[in-house]
Amino acid sequence: MDFNNSIEELTNKAEQGDPESQYILGTIYSENKDHNKAKYYLFKAALQNFGPAEYRFSWYAKNEKEEVEWLLRAASHDNGRASIELAKRYIDGVGLKKNKKKAVQFLEKAANLGYQFEVADIYEYKIHDLKKALKWYIKASENGCSDSQEALGEIYEFGRGVTIDYKEALKWYNKAIENGSVYAEFRKGIFYYFGRAVELDYKKAKELWEHVSEQKNHSISDHAKQWLGYLYFYGNGVEINFRKAFDYFKSSLDGCKWHHLNSMYMIGKMYEEGLGVEQNSEHALYWYKQAAGDVYEEYYEFCRKYDYPIIKKQGDETAQERLGEIYYFGEIVKQDYKKAYEYFQKSSDQGNSYSQLYLGMMYYYGYFVEKNTFEAFFYYKRAADQGIGLAMYLVASMYSIGDGVKKNESLADLWFERAANYFRKFK
């Protein structure tokens, strides 16, 4: 039966009063932007207490009060989506007074109607009750929900409210893979790459990522391409091939560029050093700046176009640190301590130890900023605490003479010893 005949049949049934046909027809018109016809058929079905129609008709309510009334009607007729929406509104206080108890009541109702993953997600991210989140993630997972299995894998891999347990994480990722999860397949590749709960095996990681990278219209395929780029760049499990690495890094940007800032950094590095491509400082600078944050103007335009919430992004700390060096030393560009300071500060705010070392130097010698040995010590110490040998030596020196910090010979000896141990590794 072709589409027009299907519409005609649905229309006949809808006009005869069949609520399901009215709902389906209203949904079709809604998705095709014919909102007058959508409202007409959805309203007919909603008047017959057809829960899905009541929920969808709430989208066309004249005001927030009317919208809530339709949601309440839909929930009373066992529509799980309406219960989810009402729970969120009771949590956030949107159209309803905040009421956690009522929110939980609607969540439990939605879970019992089959929306266990959505309920678990709200418990974890909105109510911050991991115990209940785990309960519903596990129930949904036992019912074959790959989204919940992925979530459990992440919870145990990253230690979200629990002790990190790679074995448990891998168990859930494997279950998700059995249900066709491409994301879980990608994460399993990470486990082989780092040897988490399995023996380190770059070749198995490569096989998994190659399969994931071939998936069309799936955002995680771009992540797999990025990691394949690392394999070929560093020669892990394969012969070093900079051209292949470059191509993978470049193709990882085919989707959402702001997800792969480190690919941009690696492209910049390869242009700067002439690895896999002809050396080109101008291109290197462009890609470093993109990675450092310039790409986010495109991100903001995307969000404005589709009315998505704008989440402030920080940029890639390594790219910011490299740009700081470029401006600090006058490489590729004219020396500019002001720009160097700005990039080092952005990178340091994300915990980059080398940027902290450079900021210490700028404060110690008064480059762009007013000389301040106390600030210098602050940044040197942050870098030293992260294992930077030169920073350890500088911290020791400042303790030994009381420069930027109160003199303390015992701490000076401690840091001199740490610095010496660090540099002995390179003999």
N, C-alpha and C positions, 0 to 999 in steps of 0.2 A: 504493500500500500504506500503510495507516495505521500509527501508532506501535505499537499493541499487536500487530498482525500481524508487524511487523518484529522486535519483541522475541521473539515466539514462534519465528520462523524462526531468529533468532540463537541462541536457547536450544537449539533442536534441533541446530543445527550444533555448538554448543559442547559439548553432551553427547555428540556423536559424536566429539569429540576435535579439532575444528578450532581451532588456536591463535589464528588471527586473529579468529575469532568470539568466542572466550573473552576475548581482549584487549578487543575493542570492547564486549562486554557488561560486563566488569569496569569499564571506563572510564565507561560510562553509569551504572552503579550507584554508582561513586565520586563522580561529579559530582552525583548525586542524594542523596548522603549515606547511602546504604544500604551501609555499609562491610563488613558481614559477607558479603554477596553479592559485593561488589567484590573482597574478599580471596580468596574461594572461586574465582572465575573467573580472576583475575589469576595466582593461584598455579598453577592448572592450565596456563595458557599459559606461565608462567615455567619450569615443569618441562620444557617442550618446547624450552627454549632460545630462546624468542621474545623478542628483545631489548627491544622496547617494553614488553612485560609485565614483564620483569625490572626495568626501570627504574622503572615505576610501582609495582610491588610493593615496591620499596625504601622507599616512603613508609609502608608498614605494618610495617616491621621493628620488632622488639621493643627493639632497642638500636642504638647507633651502629655497633658492630662488625658486626652483621648487615646494617645498612643499606649499609655500605661493601662488604661481600661481594656483595650483590645488584648494586650499581653496577658493580663490577668484572666480574661475570658479563655484565651488559648491555653494557658497553663491549667485552668480548671478542667479543660477537656483533654488533658494528658499530652499536651504538646511540649516535648522536651526542650526545643529551642527557645520557646517562650520562657520556660522555667530558668534556663541559663541566663537569658537576658535580664529577667527580673532579679536574679541573684546578683548580677553585676551592678544593677542599679541600686540595690539595697546596700551593697558594699561601698559604691562611689557616691551615693546620695544624688543620683541623677533622676529627677522626676519623682523620687520617693525619698523619704527621710532615711538616713543611714540606720540600718538595723541588721547587725550581724546575725542575730538569731534567725530572722526571717530569711536572710540570704542563705544560711545553711539549710533551712527547711526546703527551699527551692532547689538547692544543689543536690540534696539527697533524693528529692523527687526526680530530678533530671537523670541522676545516676541510675536510678531504678528503671528509667525509661530507655536506658541504653546509651546515655551520653556520659559514659564513665571517664573517657579520656579528657573531654572538655571540663568535666567537674574536677578531675585531678589537677589539671592545668591551673584552674582558678584557685584551688586550695594551695598550690605551690607558689604561684606568683602574685596573687592578690590577697589571700588571707594569711599566707606564710605559715601554713600548718602542714609540715612535711609528712607527719604521721598519717593524716587523712589522705594526703596526696598519694603517698605510697600505696595505701589501701586500694584506692581506685585505679591507680596505674597498674597494679598487679592484677586486679580483677579484669580490667580491660585487656591486659596482655594475655591473660588466660583464655580470653574469648577471641584471641587472634588479632588484636589491634596492633599493627606494626608501629603506629605513632607512639603508643604507650611503651612498647618494647624499646624503641629508640630512646624515649625519655628516661627509662630505667637504666639503660646503658650509660647515658650521659650523667645521671645522678651518681652512679658508682664510679664512673671514670674520673669525673671532676670533683667528686666529694661535695655535692650540693646537699649540705645538711647531714651527711653521713661520712663515715671514714672511707677514704678512697679504697676501692676494692676492684682491681683490674679483672680478676677472675670472674667476679659477679657481673661486671660490666660486659665482658665478652660473652657471657652466657646469654644475656638479653640481646646483644647485637646479633648473635647467631640465630636466635629465635626470629628477630626482625628480618634477617636475610632470608630465612625460610618463607617468610610472607612477602618477599619481593622488595624489601627495603634497600634502595640504592645508597641512602645515607649511611645505614649501618655497615654496608659493604665498604664504603669509604673509610669509616672509623676503624674497621677491622684492619685495613691497610696501615693505618697509623700504628696499631698495636704491633704489627709485624715490623714496621720500620724502627720502632723504639724497643722492641722486645718486651712488650707488656703482656704478662700472663702467657706468653708464647715465646719460643726461641726466636731471636732476631733473625729475620729472613727478608732481605731487600727484594729478592725475586718474587716472593709471594705478594709483597706489598705492591710491586710493579704490576703483577697480573690483575690484582683487584682494582687498582687505579686505572689501568688500561680499559677494563670492562666498564667502570663507572664513567670514564671520560667519553665513551662512545654513546652514552645515553643522551638522546636529543631532548631539548627543551627541559632539562633538569638542572637546576642551579648548582647542585653539588658536583656536576661533571666539571665545572670550571675549577673547583677546589682540587679535584683529582689531577687536572692538567698542571696546576701549579706545583703539586708534589712530584709529579713526573719530571717537571723541570728541575727540581732539586736533585732528583736521582741522577740525571744526566750531567748536571753542573758539577756535583761533587764526586761522581763516579761510584755511587753506592749500588752495588749489585750489577752495574753495567760499566762499560768503558766510558770515560769522560767524553762527552760530545756536546760542545758548547752551542753548536748550531741547533741541535735538537732541543737543548735546554731553552735557548732563546725562543724557539718556535712554540714550545709548550707554555712558557711564561706569557708570550704575546697572546696565544689563543685562550688563555685563562681569563683574559679581559673581554672576551666576546659577550659575556653576560653583564652582570652588575659590576662595573669597574671598582666601585668603592669597597667591594668585599675582598679585593686582592691587591692591597697596597704594596705588599712585599714583592709581588710580581713586578710592579712598576719599578720598585727599587732595584731589583735584580736586572731588569732591562737597562736601567740607567747605568748600573755598574758594568754591564757588558759593553755598552757603548763607550763608557769612559776608558775601559781597559782593552777594548778591541777583541773581545772574546765571542767568537761565533759570528760577529758582524764587524764591519769596518769601523775602526775607531772614529768617534765623532763626539767631541766635547759638547757641542750645541745640543745634540739629541740627549746626551747624558744629563745635562742640566734640566732639560724639559721633563724627562721622566722622573728625576729626583724630586722636582717641584710638584709634579703630579702626585707622587707617593706621599710627599710631605703634607698634602692637604688641598692642593689646587683643584683636584678632581671633584671636590665636594660642591663646587658651584653647579656642576652637572647633576649631582645628587639632589641639591636643593631645588633645581628646576624640575626634576622628576617628581619630587614630593609635592611641589606646588601644582604641577599639572594634574596629578591624580588625587590631590587633597589628602596626602598621607602625612602623618606626623613627622616633623623634622627632628631627628636625633643628632645632636651636636657630635661631630666626629673629631678625632684628635690627629689623624695622620699617622704615618709610619715613623716610629721613633728612630729607626736606623737611617732612613732617608733624611730625616731632619738633622740627625747628627752629622751625616756626610755633607749636607749643604752647609752646616755650620763650619765644618773644616774648610770647605771650598772658599767660603767668604773670609774665614779667619786667616788663612794662608795666602789668599789671592790666587787660588788655582782656578783656571778656566775664566774667572771673572776678576774684576778689579777688587782688591782687598777692601772689605767693608765690615768693620767690627760691630756696627749696629745690627746688620742683618745676621752676622754670625751669632751675636748674643741672642737674638730673637729665636733663631732655630735651635740653639743649644738649650734655651729655656723651655721651649715646647717639648723637646726630646727628654730633657731632665725631668719634667713634670710627669712623664710616663715611666720614670725610673731608669733611664739610660745612663749607665755608669760613666761612659766616656764623655758624654755631654756634661756631666757633673764635674769631671776633672777639668774640662776646658773652662767651665764657668768659674771654678776655683782659680784658675790661672788669670782669667780676665779681671776678677776682683783683686787678686794679689798684685797684679801689675798695673791696674787701672786702665785697661783697654775698654774704651767706650763708657764704662761705668766708673764712678769715683772709686779710687783705691780703698779697699776695706779688707784688712787681713782677717777680721772676724768672719765676714761672709766667705772669704776664701777658705778658711778652715772648715766652715760648715759644709761646703761643697766637696772639698778634698776628703773629708771624713765620710760623707755619703758614698763617694766613689770607692774609698778604701774598704768600707764595710761590704762592698760588692766584689771585692777581690782584685782591684786594680793595683798592680805592684807599685807604680810610680806614685800613686796617691798614698799608699801606705808609707812610702819613704818621706813624702812631703808632710804627712801628719806627724810622723816621728820627729822630723826636723823642727816643726813648729812647737811641739811639746817640749823639745829639748832646750829651746831658748825662750819659750813663753811668747811666741809670736802669733797673735790672733787667738790665743787661748792661754789659760793660766799654766805657767811652767810646771811640768810634772815629769821628772826623770824616769820614774818607774814605767809610766805609760809610754814615754819616748823609747825606752829599751824594748818594751813589748812590741811596738810598731816597727822598730828597726829590725827586730828578729823576724817578724812576719814578712817584712819586705825582703830580707835576705833569703828566707825560705822560698819566697815566690821566685826570685831571680835565679836561685840555684837550679830550678827546674830546666832552665834554658842552657845550662853549661854542657 
